[in-house]
Amino acid sequence: MLKIYGRANSINVRKVLWAADEIGVEYSREDWGRGFRPITDPEFEGINPLGLIPAIDDEGFMLSESNTIVRYLAGKRGREDLLPLDPKSRAMVERWMDWQATDLNNSWFPTFFALVVKSPLPGGQEVVDLSTAKWTANMRRIEAQLASTGAYICGAQFTLADIGIGLAVHRWLSTPIDRPDLPAVAAYYELLSQRPAFMAHGRNGLP
């Protein structure tokens, strides 16, 4: 059985949990990270020498990095619907996955930590305001993409890219900030809410 290491309130761990449920992978999970066993524990170095959650143990195969893990799980089980084999289609999925993990995450990080985690970063309100502005600009990019597809982030079909983007949308809607009206994002959120795995690991009361 697949074993997932990481606390269930981590957005990156939730990517793996959502993907595993979509794919139909049985798994167990062990809490590590903020509020639980620290990832600085020497035992965790044997699980993931990079010192980050999530990590997995798939029958002795150890792997970390959330996007890498979800690609691995989909590829191992031949889920071409989630991660296409066609190079152009796959590149589009991976582009949105990588953007979510870098530019989008970096934009919301200070705001989320100040307002939700209650652990402000140095710089005070100015840093929060700049973060919120960047986050809003990135959400407008998502709005434009969803308005063009009329469904999911890469088109008519749900893919791995929707896991990271969907969780980011949920975090956007759950953080106490002033938000512009983004109708395509709102429609996307309701579309994702038809998926049981999103309700279990995304729209589940955690920000």
C-alpha positions in Angstrom: 0.0 0.0 0.0 1.1 3.5 -0.8 2.2 5.5 2.3 2.0 9.3 2.3 4.0 11.4 4.7 2.7 14.8 5.7 0.0 16.7 7.5 -3.4 16.7 5.8 -3.8 20.5 6.1 -0.8 21.1 3.9 -1.9 22.2 0.4 0.9 20.2 -1.2 0.0 17.0 0.8 -3.6 17.6 -0.3 -2.5 17.5 -3.9 -1.3 14.0 -3.4 -4.3 12.9 -1.4 -6.7 14.2 -4.1 -4.7 12.6 -6.9 -4.6 9.3 -5.1 -8.4 9.3 -4.7 -9.0 10.4 -8.3 -6.7 7.6 -9.5 -8.1 5.0 -7.1 -4.9 4.3 -5.1 -5.2 2.9 -1.7 -3.0 4.6 0.8 -2.2 5.3 4.5 -1.0 8.6 5.8 1.3 9.7 8.6 1.4 13.2 10.1 4.6 15.2 9.7 5.2 18.9 9.6 3.9 22.0 11.4 1.9 21.0 14.5 3.0 17.4 14.3 6.4 15.5 14.1 8.9 18.0 12.8 10.5 17.4 9.5 13.8 18.3 11.2 13.6 14.9 13.0 16.5 12.7 11.9 14.0 10.0 11.1 12.5 12.1 8.4 15.8 12.5 6.6 15.5 8.8 5.8 12.0 9.4 4.4 13.0 12.5 2.4 16.5 13.9 2.5 15.2 17.1 0.9 13.4 17.7 4.2 9.9 18.6 2.8 6.4 17.3 2.8 4.8 15.5 1.1 6.8 12.3 0.6 5.6 8.8 -0.4 6.8 5.3 0.0 5.4 3.1 -2.8 6.5 -0.4 -1.8 10.0 0.8 -1.1 10.2 3.5 -3.8 10.6 6.8 -2.0 9.7 10.0 -3.7 9.0 13.6 -2.8 7.8 16.9 -4.4 4.0 17.0 -4.8 3.9 17.6 -8.6 6.4 14.8 -9.2 4.4 12.5 -7.0 1.1 13.1 -8.7 2.7 12.7 -12.1 4.2 9.4 -10.9 1.0 8.1 -9.6 -0.9 8.9 -12.8 1.8 7.6 -15.0 2.2 4.3 -13.1 -1.4 3.6 -13.6 -1.7 4.7 -17.2 -4.1 7.6 -16.5 -3.6 9.4 -19.8 -6.8 11.3 -19.1 -5.1 13.0 -16.2 -1.6 13.3 -17.8 -1.7 13.0 -21.6 1.0 11.2 -23.6 0.8 13.6 -26.5 3.7 16.0 -25.9 1.8 19.2 -26.6 -1.2 18.2 -24.4 1.1 17.0 -21.6 3.2 20.2 -21.8 0.0 22.3 -21.3 -0.9 20.3 -18.2 2.6 20.6 -16.8 2.9 24.3 -17.6 -0.1 25.0 -15.3 1.2 22.6 -12.6 4.6 24.3 -12.6 3.1 27.8 -12.6 0.9 27.0 -9.7 3.8 25.6 -7.7 6.0 28.7 -8.3 4.5 32.0 -9.3 1.0 31.4 -7.9 2.2 30.0 -4.6 4.8 32.7 -4.1 2.2 35.4 -4.6 -0.2 34.2 -1.9 2.4 33.0 0.6 2.8 36.2 2.7 -0.9 37.0 2.8 -1.9 33.5 3.8 0.7 33.2 6.5 -0.2 36.6 8.0 -4.0 36.2 7.9 -4.6 32.5 8.2 -1.6 30.9 9.8 -1.2 34.1 12.0 2.6 34.0 11.4 3.4 37.3 9.7 6.6 37.6 7.7 9.0 40.5 8.1 7.8 43.7 6.4 4.4 44.0 8.0 1.3 45.2 6.2 3.2 46.5 3.2 4.3 43.0 2.4 0.8 41.6 2.9 -0.7 44.3 0.6 1.9 43.6 -2.1 1.3 39.8 -1.8 -2.5 40.3 -2.1 -2.1 42.4 -5.2 0.2 39.8 -6.9 -2.2 37.1 -5.8 -5.2 39.0 -7.3 -3.3 39.5 -10.6 -2.6 35.8 -10.8 -6.2 34.9 -10.1 -7.2 37.2 -12.9 -4.9 35.1 -15.2 -6.8 32.0 -14.0 -10.1 33.7 -14.6 -9.0 34.5 -18.2 -7.9 31.0 -18.9 -11.1 29.5 -17.4 -13.3 31.9 -19.4 -11.6 30.7 -22.6 -11.9 27.0 -21.8 -15.4 27.1 -20.3 -14.6 24.2 -18.1 -11.2 23.1 -16.6 -7.9 24.8 -16.7 -6.6 23.0 -19.8 -9.8 22.5 -21.6 -13.0 20.4 -21.5 -11.3 17.5 -19.5 -10.2 17.4 -15.9 -6.4 16.8 -15.6 -3.7 16.8 -13.0 -3.3 20.6 -13.5 -6.8 21.1 -12.0 -5.6 19.6 -8.7 -3.1 22.3 -7.9 -5.1 25.1 -9.5 -8.3 23.9 -7.7 -6.7 23.9 -4.3 -5.3 27.3 -5.0 -8.7 28.6 -5.9 -10.1 27.1 -2.7 -7.4 28.9 -0.7 -8.2 32.2 -2.5 -11.9 31.9 -1.6 -11.1 30.8 2.0 -8.7 33.7 2.9 -10.2 36.8 4.5 -9.3 39.4 1.8 -11.2 41.6 -0.5 -11.7 39.8 -3.8 -12.9 41.0 -7.2 -15.8 39.2 -8.8 -14.3 36.4 -10.9 -17.3 34.5 -12.5 -15.3 31.9 -14.3 -13.4 31.1 -11.2 -16.6 30.8 -9.2 -18.1 28.5 -11.9 -14.9 26.4 -11.8 -15.1 26.0 -8.1 -18.6 24.6 -8.3 -17.6 22.3 -11.2 -14.8 20.9 -9.1 -17.2 20.5 -6.2 -19.0 17.8 -8.2 -15.9 15.6 -7.6 -15.9 13.7 -4.3 -12.1 13.8 -4.0 -12.2 17.6 -4.2 -14.8 17.7 -1.5 -12.7 15.4 0.7 -9.3 17.2 0.2 -10.2 20.7 -1.1 -13.5 22.1 -0.1 -13.4 20.4 3.3 -13.3 23.3 5.7 -9.5 23.7 5.6 -8.1 26.9 3.9 
